[in-house]
Amino acid sequence: MAAIDPTRGFLKDVKRIVIKVGTAVVTREDGRLALGRLGALCEQIQTLNTQGFEVILVSSGAVGAGRQRLRYRKLVHSSFADLQKPQVELDGKACAAVGQNGLMALYDTLFSPLDVTSAQLLVTDNDFRSPEFRKQLTETVDSLLSFKVIPVFNENDAVSTRRAPYEDSSGIFWDNDSLAALLALELKADLLVLLSDVDGLYSGPPSDPQSKLIHTYVKEKLENTITFGDKSRLGRGGMTAKVKAAVYASQAGIPVIITSGFAGDNIVKVLQGQRIGTLFHQDAHTWVSNGELNARDMAGAARESSRRLQAMPVKDRSKILLDIADALEANEKVIVYENEADVINAKDAGYEASLVSRLALKSGKISSLAKAIRVLANMEEPIGQILKRTELSDGFILDKTSSPLGVLLVIFESRPDALVQIASLAIRSGNGLLLKGGKEARRSNAILHKVITSAIPESVGGGLIGLVTTRDEIPELLKLDDVIDLVIPRGSNKLVSQIKSSTKIPVLGHADGVCHVYVDKSADMEMAKNIVVDAKTDYPAACNAMETLLVHKDLMENGGVNELLIELQTKGVRIKGGPRASSTLNLPAAPSFHHEYSSLACTIEIVDDVHAAIDHIHKHGSAHTDCIITQDREVADIFLRQVDSAAVLHNASTRFSDGFRFGLGAEVGISTSRIHARGPVGVEGLLTTRWIGRGSGQVVDNDKGVVYTHRDLTHQA
């Protein structure tokens, strides 16, 4: 079964469908009518009819069917001598006149056992020049559909005033593909399906092994790059005609899908939203990433746009962020609407409560995001900062400067607010960005991406931030280690592990968020209760939420542990115990010490002292964020020095381990790596360095003529 394509969600609102079946589908290789395919087509139409869809059929094949009949008639009535003479091609209009009768008789025969009635409507190009005809046509079709009758349209080739080969586009329509597009607009259809003898539009001739099926057609990207194969073996149009018709209809607001008519259930699959055929949609350029078409081009566009961004004056780059903040607040209603739709769909799909919680943009979130972006916009310029200045020799100065990494690929789950944070950080740090969000946040991510990119000036280019819409694109992007500089996965342990094992590109991030709070024997218990409750309940789904509570053994004797347990349980927290705590406190056993609940649940264990707590954290933790609560400064210093985690806190909730709270403006993620950035990663973590030297004619010449001074001028810069 083909995957459900989230970009085809509009299909749920489709009621009226125009289906065009081409000559290559209607007839066999020998020119005879393909009874099996026509039978399957009629069965699909009957199914749709029963389900309440209004189906209008545009059928080719009359000329082909008539040609077969007339050839037979000619053969029967020809003498042997006549057959020896050069055979003149049969008149196409006569073929159409004979074949149309037989074609409609066949449709009637195939529909009758299915309890479906069909009606024939023959039209010519000139008919549509009359407003009265168009009005009458609509009324007739509406009347037929109200009786669940299937209107079957065909161009009336028998009396058409146009002559073969019908290749000019000067008329109102010029083949049955363009007729189908015209009818879809005229009759206000919700969808046009063009059935072909191939699976859809390919990047080249379908017979070429290098050609790939294009699932979504982006006119701006593909208009002049597709190489079409031969025309249909029997019809007059082929794929070129179908694409022209599809572009025409889709730009006018009618979605179009080109798919194979050889499969017996493709129309039904299309309406189920399955990813088959090629979709044409007027908004395709806004919600389909170019990566689906060419991952390398998408990454290249991000790099080119990032270079233009870096070249802008500082105030202009800051203004982009301010414009984005304004745009988010101006579009808050539509953003919340789309997000609420995602939340409802996630609940209906049975997603876990923790995921739904991360998915929701709660009240005030848009304003909070806009505020954070303005903080970023007003921070000190991060690009081109002189980190070190050295005089190499007299008249030769070398600067070590801050520089953007290049192109970032960020793959995140659930949280649409992450898209805003990541995009704003990328812009502030001058990086190009490719984003892949979870399917559960599809609508939220799409509207946020649209709002953000609308605020990016054309001088930079819309390719600066690309939105990857399907999982199929990720493997191709992960191969591009020469054009993508860093991958940042934000999500589950499984996601991070999969990314790390699938790419040569450096990966920044953390697999788990198993954060600890250790309550020492000298802790202020009121402070401890406040911190422990906050660390667990402020946002249980966050990666910096407490998952394991470690308590000094003396707190068992003075009642401190019971106070902590009561405080947590009052807030609805389910508590599991390690071996020592479960036996002493009669608690259910924890599944593992290395367990991330991401919900209102945690593990508690009893330890002998601070050293035992440190050993436990090193053995079972994830090196994310760990905290000690104590009034003993010496014990606190031991903990802070020895715990080898990205963030270590004393008398403060683990929830502070966050880019915004650390004063970074926002965060692209939290890294537990020991190379490059560590902990919450803000603008600085998205920068690297480069060297800029200014000389006065120096040459090396085996170092004979160079007097190296290596004088540090950093503080004189």
KAHU-V707135 format. One record per residue. N is the residue number from 1. RES is the residue in one small letter. PSI is psi in radians with two decimals (NA if undefined). BURIAL is # if it has 16 or more other C-alpha atoms within 10 Angstrom, else .. Layout:
# KAHU-V707135
((N & RES & PSI & BURIAL) (N & RES & PSI & BURIAL))
This chain:
# KAHU-V707135
((1 & m & 2.32 & .) (2 & a & 2.65 & .) (3 & a & 2.62 & .) (4 & i & 2.24 & .) (5 & d & 2.02 & #) (6 & p & -0.37 & #) (7 & t & -0.14 & #) (8 & r & 0.45 & #) (9 & g & -0.42 & .) (10 & f & -0.33 & .) (11 & l & -0.39 & .) (12 & k & -0.34 & .) (13 & d & 0.07 & .) (14 & v & 2.35 & .) (15 & k & -0.85 & .) (16 & r & 2.18 & #) (17 & i & 2.36 & #) (18 & v & 2.19 & #) (19 & i & 2.18 & #) (20 & k & 2.17 & #) (21 & v & 2.19 & #) (22 & g & 2.93 & #) (23 & t & -0.69 & #) (24 & a & -0.41 & #) (25 & v & -0.68 & #) (26 & v & -0.54 & #) (27 & t & 2.77 & #) (28 & r & 3.12 & #) (29 & e & -0.59 & .) (30 & d & 0.06 & .) (31 & g & -0.21 & #) (32 & r & 2.75 & #) (33 & l & 2.39 & #) (34 & a & 1.58 & #) (35 & l & -0.67 & .) (36 & g & -0.81 & .) (37 & r & -0.71 & #) (38 & l & -0.65 & #) (39 & g & -0.75 & #) (40 & a & -0.67 & #) (41 & l & -0.81 & #) (42 & c & -0.65 & #) (43 & e & -0.70 & #) (44 & q & -0.73 & #) (45 & i & -0.69 & #) (46 & q & -0.71 & #) (47 & t & -0.80 & .) (48 & l & -0.69 & #) (49 & n & -0.75 & #) (50 & t & -0.60 & .) (51 & q & 0.00 & .) (52 & g & 0.05 & .) (53 & f & 2.60 & #) (54 & e & 2.00 & #) (55 & v & 2.24 & #) (56 & i & 2.23 & #) (57 & l & 2.30 & #) (58 & v & 2.04 & #) (59 & s & 2.20 & #) (60 & s & -3.11 & #) (61 & g & -0.21 & #) (62 & a & -0.76 & #) (63 & v & -0.76 & #) (64 & g & -0.76 & #) (65 & a & -0.72 & #) (66 & g & -0.62 & #) (67 & r & -0.73 & #) (68 & q & -0.78 & #) (69 & r & -0.77 & #) (70 & l & -0.60 & #) (71 & r & -0.70 & .) (72 & y & -0.78 & .) (73 & r & -0.71 & .) (74 & k & -0.70 & .) (75 & l & -0.76 & .) (76 & v & -0.65 & .) (77 & h & 0.17 & .) (78 & s & 2.50 & .) (79 & s & 2.95 & .) (80 & f & -0.67 & .) (81 & a & -0.68 & .) (82 & d & -0.65 & .) (83 & l & -0.34 & .) (84 & q & -0.27 & .) (85 & k & 2.73 & .) (86 & p & 2.33 & .) (87 & q & 2.23 & .) (88 & v & 2.41 & .) (89 & e & 2.39 & .) (90 & l & 2.57 & .) (91 & d & 2.14 & .) (92 & g & -0.59 & #) (93 & k & -0.64 & #) (94 & a & -0.72 & #) (95 & c & -0.76 & #) (96 & a & -0.74 & #) (97 & a & -0.75 & #) (98 & v & -0.76 & #) (99 & g & -0.57 & #) (100 & q & -0.69 & #) (101 & n & -0.80 & .) (102 & g & -0.65 & #) (103 & l & -0.80 & #) (104 & m & -0.61 & #) (105 & a & -0.66 & .) (106 & l & -0.78 & #) (107 & y & -0.75 & #) (108 & d & -0.73 & #) (109 & t & -0.73 & .) (110 & l & -0.58 & #) (111 & f & -0.57 & #) (112 & s & -0.83 & .) (113 & p & -0.30 & .) (114 & l & 0.09 & .) (115 & d & 0.74 & .) (116 & v & 2.41 & #) (117 & t & 2.42 & #) (118 & s & 2.78 & #) (119 & a & 2.43 & .) (120 & q & 2.32 & #) (121 & l & 1.97 & .) (122 & l & 2.31 & .) (123 & v & 2.78 & #) (124 & t & 2.90 & #) (125 & d & -0.75 & #) (126 & n & -0.47 & .) (127 & d & -0.67 & .) (128 & f & -0.07 & #) (129 & r & -0.23 & .) (130 & s & 2.10 & .) (131 & p & -0.61 & .) (132 & e & -0.70 & .) (133 & f & -0.79 & .) (134 & r & -0.73 & #) (135 & k & -0.80 & .) (136 & q & -0.66 & .) (137 & l & -0.83 & #) (138 & t & -0.76 & .) (139 & e & -0.73 & .) (140 & t & -0.82 & .) (141 & v & -0.76 & #) (142 & d & -0.71 & #) (143 & s & -0.79 & .) (144 & l & -0.78 & #) (145 & l & -0.53 & #) (146 & s & -0.43 & .) (147 & f & 0.15 & .) (148 & k & 0.49 & #) (149 & v & 2.48 & #) (150 & i & 1.91 & #) (151 & p & 2.26 & #) (152 & v & 1.95 & #) (153 & f & 2.63 & #) (154 & n & 2.63 & #) (155 & e & 2.37 & #) (156 & n & 1.32 & #) (157 & d & -0.45 & #) (158 & a & -0.54 & #) (159 & v & 0.16 & .) (160 & s & 2.45 & .) (161 & t & -0.14 & .) (162 & r & 2.64 & .) (163 & r & 2.71 & .) (164 & a & 2.61 & .) (165 & p & 0.26 & .) (166 & y & 0.54 & .) (167 & e & -0.14 & .) (168 & d & 2.65 & .) (169 & s & 0.47 & .) (170 & s & -0.34 & .) (171 & g & -3.08 & .) (172 & i & -0.67 & .) (173 & f & 2.81 & #) (174 & w & 0.06 & #) (175 & d & 3.12 & #) (176 & n & -0.38 & #) (177 & d & -0.86 & #) (178 & s & -0.52 & #) (179 & l & -0.75 & #) (180 & a & -0.72 & #) (181 & a & -0.74 & #) (182 & l & -0.79 & #) (183 & l & -0.65 & #) (184 & a & -0.71 & #) (185 & l & -0.79 & #) (186 & e & -0.67 & .) (187 & l & 0.16 & #) (188 & k & 0.89 & .) (189 & a & 2.77 & #) (190 & d & -0.28 & #) (191 & l & 2.49 & #) (192 & l & 2.20 & #) (193 & v & 2.10 & #) (194 & l & 1.96 & #) (195 & l & 2.33 & #) (196 & s & -3.11 & #) (197 & d & 0.12 & #) (198 & v & 2.99 & #) (199 & d & -0.23 & #) (200 & g & -2.77 & #) (201 & l & 2.25 & #) (202 & y & 2.81 & #) (203 & s & -0.29 & #) (204 & g & -2.97 & #) (205 & p & 2.32 & #) (206 & p & -0.44 & #) (207 & s & -0.26 & .) (208 & d & 2.12 & .) (209 & p & -0.40 & .) (210 & q & -0.22 & .) (211 & s & 2.47 & .) (212 & k & 2.51 & .) (213 & l & 2.28 & #) (214 & i & 2.03 & #) (215 & h & -0.55 & #) (216 & t & 2.24 & #) (217 & y & 2.10 & #) (218 & v & 1.87 & #) (219 & k & -0.77 & #) (220 & e & -0.46 & .) (221 & k & -0.63 & .) (222 & l & -0.14 & .) (223 & e & -0.69 & .) (224 & n & 0.31 & .) (225 & t & -0.22 & .) (226 & i & 2.36 & .) (227 & t & 2.00 & .) (228 & f & 2.62 & #) (229 & g & -2.86 & .) (230 & d & 2.83 & .) (231 & k & 2.90 & .) (232 & s & 2.51 & #) (233 & r & -0.41 & .) (234 & l & -0.69 & #) (235 & g & 3.13 & #) (236 & r & -0.10 & #) (237 & g & -1.11 & #) (238 & g & -2.95 & #) (239 & m & -0.58 & #) (240 & t & -0.79 & #) (241 & a & -0.67 & #) (242 & k & -0.74 & #) (243 & v & -0.72 & #) (244 & k & -0.80 & .) (245 & a & -0.71 & #) (246 & a & -0.73 & #) (247 & v & -0.76 & #) (248 & y & -0.87 & #) (249 & a & -0.76 & #) (250 & s & -0.67 & #) (251 & q & -0.39 & .) (252 & a & 0.01 & .) (253 & g & 0.04 & #) (254 & i & 1.95 & #) (255 & p & 2.51 & #) (256 & v & 2.44 & #) (257 & i & 2.18 & #) (258 & i & 2.17 & #) (259 & t & 3.04 & #) (260 & s & 2.38 & #) (261 & g & 0.04 & #) (262 & f & -0.43 & #) (263 & a & 2.45 & .) (264 & g & -0.05 & #) (265 & d & 0.35 & .) (266 & n & -0.61 & #) (267 & i & -0.75 & #) (268 & v & -0.74 & .) (269 & k & -0.69 & .) (270 & v & -0.82 & #) (271 & l & -0.29 & #) (272 & q & -0.11 & .) (273 & g & 0.22 & #) (274 & q & 2.63 & #) (275 & r & 1.25 & #) (276 & i & 2.73 & #) (277 & g & -2.95 & #) (278 & t & 2.21 & #) (279 & l & 2.34 & #) (280 & f & 2.20 & #) (281 & h & 2.47 & #) (282 & q & -0.38 & #) (283 & d & 0.17 & .) (284 & a & -0.64 & #) (285 & h & -0.31 & .) (286 & t & -0.46 & #) (287 & w & 0.16 & #) (288 & v & 2.16 & #) (289 & s & 2.59 & #) (290 & n & -0.29 & #) (291 & g & -0.54 & #) (292 & e & -0.52 & #) (293 & l & -0.69 & #) (294 & n & 1.74 & .) (295 & a & -0.68 & #) (296 & r & -0.73 & #) (297 & d & -0.67 & .) (298 & m & -0.81 & #) (299 & a & -0.68 & #) (300 & g & -0.68 & #) (301 & a & -0.68 & #) (302 & a & -0.70 & #) (303 & r & -0.79 & #) (304 & e & -0.75 & #) (305 & s & -0.66 & #) (306 & s & -0.63 & #) (307 & r & -0.65 & #) (308 & r & -0.63 & .) (309 & l & -0.79 & #) (310 & q & -0.53 & #) (311 & a & -0.19 & .) (312 & m & 2.68 & .) (313 & p & 2.63 & .) (314 & v & -0.78 & #) (315 & k & -0.54 & .) (316 & d & -0.64 & .) (317 & r & -0.69 & #) (318 & s & -0.64 & #) (319 & k & -0.59 & #) (320 & i & -0.77 & #) (321 & l & -0.73 & #) (322 & l & -0.67 & #) (323 & d & -0.65 & #) (324 & i & -0.76 & #) (325 & a & -0.77 & #) (326 & d & -0.73 & #) (327 & a & -0.67 & #) (328 & l & -0.81 & #) (329 & e & -0.64 & #) (330 & a & -0.49 & .) (331 & n & 0.38 & .) (332 & e & -0.72 & #) (333 & k & -0.81 & .) (334 & v & -0.59 & .) (335 & i & -0.81 & #) (336 & v & -0.68 & #) (337 & y & -0.84 & .) (338 & e & -0.67 & #) (339 & n & -0.72 & #) (340 & e & -0.62 & #) (341 & a & -0.72 & .) (342 & d & -0.73 & #) (343 & v & -0.77 & #) (344 & i & -0.79 & .) (345 & n & -0.68 & .) (346 & a & -0.72 & #) (347 & k & -0.77 & .) (348 & d & -0.56 & .) (349 & a & -0.10 & .) (350 & g & 0.43 & .) (351 & y & 2.69 & .) (352 & e & 2.64 & .) (353 & a & -0.60 & .) (354 & s & -0.67 & #) (355 & l & -0.75 & #) (356 & v & -0.66 & #) (357 & s & -0.75 & #) (358 & r & -0.48 & #) (359 & l & -0.60 & #) (360 & a & 2.32 & #) (361 & l & 1.65 & #) (362 & k & 2.95 & .) (363 & s & 2.30 & .) (364 & g & -0.06 & .) (365 & k & -0.71 & .) (366 & i & -0.75 & #) (367 & s & -0.69 & .) (368 & s & -0.74 & .) (369 & l & -0.75 & #) (370 & a & -0.69 & #) (371 & k & -0.77 & #) (372 & a & -0.66 & #) (373 & i & -0.68 & #) (374 & r & -0.61 & #) (375 & v & -0.77 & #) (376 & l & -0.77 & #) (377 & a & -0.55 & #) (378 & n & 0.06 & .) (379 & m & 2.92 & .) (380 & e & 2.46 & .) (381 & e & 2.12 & .) (382 & p & -0.41 & #) (383 & i & 2.38 & #) (384 & g & 0.24 & #) (385 & q & 2.40 & .) (386 & i & 1.93 & #) (387 & l & -0.53 & .) (388 & k & 2.39 & #) (389 & r & 2.26 & #) (390 & t & 2.36 & #) (391 & e & 1.94 & #) (392 & l & -0.78 & #) (393 & s & 3.02 & #) (394 & d & 2.10 & .) (395 & g & 0.16 & .) (396 & f & 1.88 & #) (397 & i & 2.31 & #) (398 & l & 2.18 & #) (399 & d & 2.34 & #) (400 & k & 2.04 & #) (401 & t & 2.72 & #) (402 & s & 2.47 & #) (403 & s & 2.55 & #) (404 & p & 2.63 & #) (405 & l & -0.70 & #) (406 & g & -1.72 & #) (407 & v & 2.19 & #) (408 & l & 2.44 & #) (409 & l & 1.99 & #) (410 & v & 2.13 & #) (411 & i & 2.06 & #) (412 & f & 2.77 & #) (413 & e & 2.53 & #) (414 & s & -0.98 & #) (415 & r & 1.83 & #) (416 & p & -0.43 & #) (417 & d & -0.40 & #) (418 & a & -0.61 & #) (419 & l & -0.75 & #) (420 & v & -0.80 & #) (421 & q & -0.81 & #) (422 & i & -0.77 & #) (423 & a & -0.75 & #) (424 & s & -0.65 & #) (425 & l & -0.70 & #) (426 & a & -0.76 & #) (427 & i & -0.76 & #) (428 & r & -0.59 & #) (429 & s & 0.03 & #) (430 & g & 0.36 & #) (431 & n & 2.62 & #) (432 & g & 2.75 & #) (433 & l & 2.34 & #) (434 & l & 2.27 & #) (435 & l & 2.36 & #) (436 & k & 1.89 & #) (437 & g & 2.98 & #) (438 & g & 2.63 & #) (439 & k & -0.44 & #) (440 & e & -0.34 & #) (441 & a & 0.45 & #) (442 & r & -0.87 & #) (443 & r & -0.68 & #) (444 & s & -0.82 & #) (445 & n & -0.70 & #) (446 & a & -0.79 & #) (447 & i & -0.65 & #) (448 & l & -0.74 & #) (449 & h & -0.73 & #) (450 & k & -0.77 & .) (451 & v & -0.77 & #) (452 & i & -0.85 & #) (453 & t & -0.43 & #) (454 & s & -0.36 & .) (455 & a & -0.07 & #) (456 & i & 2.17 & #) (457 & p & 2.69 & .) (458 & e & -0.46 & .) (459 & s & -0.38 & .) (460 & v & -0.81 & #) (461 & g & 2.47 & #) (462 & g & -0.25 & #) (463 & g & -0.08 & #) (464 & l & -0.73 & #) (465 & i & 1.91 & #) (466 & g & 2.47 & #) (467 & l & 1.99 & #) (468 & v & 2.22 & #) (469 & t & -0.30 & #) (470 & t & 2.64 & #) (471 & r & -0.46 & .) (472 & d & -0.44 & .) (473 & e & -0.38 & #) (474 & i & -0.83 & #) (475 & p & -0.67 & .) (476 & e & -0.72 & .) (477 & l & -0.64 & #) (478 & l & -0.23 & #) (479 & k & -0.23 & #) (480 & l & 1.04 & #) (481 & d & -0.20 & .) (482 & d & -0.24 & .) (483 & v & -0.23 & #) (484 & i & 2.27 & #) (485 & d & -0.43 & #) (486 & l & 2.38 & #) (487 & v & 2.30 & #) (488 & i & 1.77 & #) (489 & p & 2.32 & #) (490 & r & 1.83 & #) (491 & g & -2.58 & #) (492 & s & 2.87 & #) (493 & n & -0.73 & .) (494 & k & -0.78 & .) (495 & l & -0.87 & .) (496 & v & -0.74 & #) (497 & s & -0.72 & .) (498 & q & -0.75 & .) (499 & i & -0.80 & #) (500 & k & -0.59 & #) (501 & s & -0.05 & .) (502 & s & 0.11 & .) (503 & t & 2.69 & #) (504 & k & -0.15 & #) (505 & i & 2.42 & #) (506 & p & 2.44 & .) (507 & v & 2.25 & #) (508 & l & 2.24 & #) (509 & g & -2.93 & #) (510 & h & 2.52 & #) (511 & a & -0.73 & #) (512 & d & 2.80 & #) (513 & g & 1.08 & #) (514 & v & 1.54 & #) (515 & c & 2.49 & #) (516 & h & 2.56 & #) (517 & v & 2.13 & #) (518 & y & 2.12 & #) (519 & v & 1.92 & #) (520 & d & 2.90 & #) (521 & k & -0.42 & #) (522 & s & 0.14 & .) (523 & a & 2.53 & #) (524 & d & 2.01 & .) (525 & m & -0.56 & #) (526 & e & -0.75 & .) (527 & m & -0.76 & .) (528 & a & -0.78 & #) (529 & k & -0.75 & #) (530 & n & -0.77 & .) (531 & i & -0.79 & #) (532 & v & -0.79 & #) (533 & v & -0.75 & #) (534 & d & -0.78 & #) (535 & a & -0.53 & #) (536 & k & -0.68 & #) (537 & t & -0.25 & #) (538 & d & -0.73 & .) (539 & y & 1.45 & #) (540 & p & -0.45 & #) (541 & a & -0.17 & #) (542 & a & 2.68 & #) (543 & c & -0.26 & #) (544 & n & 0.24 & #) (545 & a & 2.57 & #) (546 & m & 2.30 & #) (547 & e & -0.48 & #) (548 & t & 2.28 & #) (549 & l & 2.08 & #) (550 & l & 2.31 & #) (551 & v & 2.47 & #) (552 & h & 2.50 & #) (553 & k & -0.53 & #) (554 & d & -0.41 & #) (555 & l & -0.26 & #) (556 & m & -0.61 & #) (557 & e & -0.60 & .) (558 & n & 0.10 & .) (559 & g & 0.03 & .) (560 & g & -0.67 & #) (561 & v & -0.77 & #) (562 & n & -0.68 & .) (563 & e & -0.77 & .) (564 & l & -0.76 & #) (565 & l & -0.78 & #) (566 & i & -0.73 & .) (567 & e & -0.75 & #) (568 & l & -0.80 & #) (569 & q & -0.57 & .) (570 & t & -0.54 & .) (571 & k & 0.13 & .) (572 & g & 0.28 & .) (573 & v & 2.24 & #) (574 & r & 2.30 & #) (575 & i & 2.24 & #) (576 & k & 2.74 & #) (577 & g & 2.61 & #) (578 & g & 3.09 & #) (579 & p & -0.76 & #) (580 & r & -0.78 & .) (581 & a & -0.67 & #) (582 & s & -0.65 & #) (583 & s & -0.64 & .) (584 & t & -0.69 & .) (585 & l & 0.05 & .) (586 & n & 0.91 & .) (587 & l & 2.64 & #) (588 & p & 2.56 & #) (589 & a & 2.44 & #) (590 & a & 2.53 & #) (591 & p & -0.54 & .) (592 & s & 2.67 & .) (593 & f & -0.45 & #) (594 & h & 1.22 & #) (595 & h & 2.21 & #) (596 & e & 1.87 & #) (597 & y & -0.73 & #) (598 & s & 0.53 & #) (599 & s & -3.07 & #) (600 & l & 1.21 & #) (601 & a & 2.65 & #) (602 & c & 2.94 & #) (603 & t & 2.50 & #) (604 & i & 2.45 & #) (605 & e & 2.63 & #) (606 & i & 2.33 & #) (607 & v & 2.81 & #) (608 & d & -0.65 & .) (609 & d & -3.01 & #) (610 & v & -0.61 & #) (611 & h & -0.69 & .) (612 & a & -0.64 & .) (613 & a & -0.75 & #) (614 & i & -0.76 & #) (615 & d & -0.73 & .) (616 & h & -0.79 & #) (617 & i & -0.74 & #) (618 & h & -0.56 & .) (619 & k & -0.66 & .) (620 & h & -0.16 & #) (621 & g & -3.10 & #) (622 & s & 0.19 & #) (623 & a & 0.54 & #) (624 & h & -1.41 & #) (625 & t & 2.28 & #) (626 & d & 2.63 & #) (627 & c & 2.55 & #) (628 & i & 2.42 & #) (629 & i & 1.98 & #) (630 & t & 2.67 & #) (631 & q & -0.05 & .) (632 & d & 1.88 & .) (633 & r & -0.68 & .) (634 & e & -0.77 & .) (635 & v & -0.72 & #) (636 & a & -0.76 & #) (637 & d & -0.68 & .) (638 & i & -0.82 & .) (639 & f & -0.84 & #) (640 & l & -0.61 & #) (641 & r & -0.64 & .) (642 & q & -0.45 & .) (643 & v & 2.09 & #) (644 & d & 1.15 & #) (645 & s & 2.87 & #) (646 & a & -0.59 & #) (647 & a & 2.27 & #) (648 & v & 2.22 & #) (649 & l & 2.61 & #) (650 & h & 2.14 & #) (651 & n & 0.76 & #) (652 & a & 2.55 & #) (653 & s & 2.52 & #) (654 & t & -0.34 & #) (655 & r & -0.22 & #) (656 & f & -0.23 & #) (657 & s & 1.45 & #) (658 & d & 2.49 & #) (659 & g & -0.78 & #) (660 & f & -0.78 & #) (661 & r & -0.45 & .) (662 & f & 0.01 & .) (663 & g & 0.32 & .) (664 & l & -0.06 & #) (665 & g & -0.84 & #) (666 & a & -3.14 & #) (667 & e & 2.53 & #) (668 & v & -0.26 & #) (669 & g & -3.13 & #) (670 & i & 2.25 & #) (671 & s & 2.34 & #) (672 & t & 0.16 & #) (673 & s & 2.71 & #) (674 & r & 0.09 & .) (675 & i & 2.41 & .) (676 & h & -2.34 & .) (677 & a & 2.61 & #) (678 & r & 2.46 & #) (679 & g & -2.78 & #) (680 & p & 2.26 & #) (681 & v & 1.98 & #) (682 & g & -2.55 & #) (683 & v & -0.80 & #) (684 & e & -0.61 & #) (685 & g & -0.22 & #) (686 & l & 0.24 & #) (687 & l & 2.61 & #) (688 & t & -2.83 & .) (689 & t & 2.77 & #) (690 & r & 2.82 & .) (691 & w & 2.34 & .) (692 & i & 2.04 & .) (693 & g & 2.43 & .) (694 & r & 1.91 & .) (695 & g & -3.02 & .) (696 & s & 0.75 & .) (697 & g & 0.23 & .) (698 & q & 2.52 & .) (699 & v & 2.72 & .) (700 & v & -1.00 & .) (701 & d & 0.93 & .) (702 & n & 0.46 & .) (703 & d & 0.29 & .) (704 & k & -0.64 & .) (705 & g & 0.18 & .) (706 & v & 2.25 & .) (707 & v & 1.82 & .) (708 & y & 2.24 & .) (709 & t & -0.60 & .) (710 & h & 0.84 & .) (711 & r & 2.26 & .) (712 & d & 2.04 & .) (713 & l & 0.24 & .) (714 & t & -0.82 & .) (715 & h & -0.05 & .) (716 & q & -0.04 & .) (717 & a & NA & .))
